[in-house]
Amino acid sequence: MKENHNIHTNDKLICTQGNAYYSEGEVYTVGRIVNDKYFQLLTSGNDDHWYATLDDQGIYVSFDTATATNNKAFFDKIA
């Protein structure tokens, strides 16, 4: 069961399933909100980011690359 998350700028997300780009157990900060489904997830120094998705699968960043063995990194919001 996935709970409904309300995501806001500066929220903190913890990586629960990492990949080559995000480390499990690390905390990341939400950047600019694009809409109710997409938002920036800052990666370093608040300058670099990837776009994250919030949907029925949860919160994740998906990479369209053949080099990543697992192309999605999943996150949970820190209460």
Buried (B, 14 or more C-beta within 10 A) or exposed (E): EEEEBEBEEEBEBBBBBBBEBBEEEEEBBBBEBEEEEBBBBBBEEEEEBBEBBBEEEBBBBBBEEEEBEEBBBBBBBEE
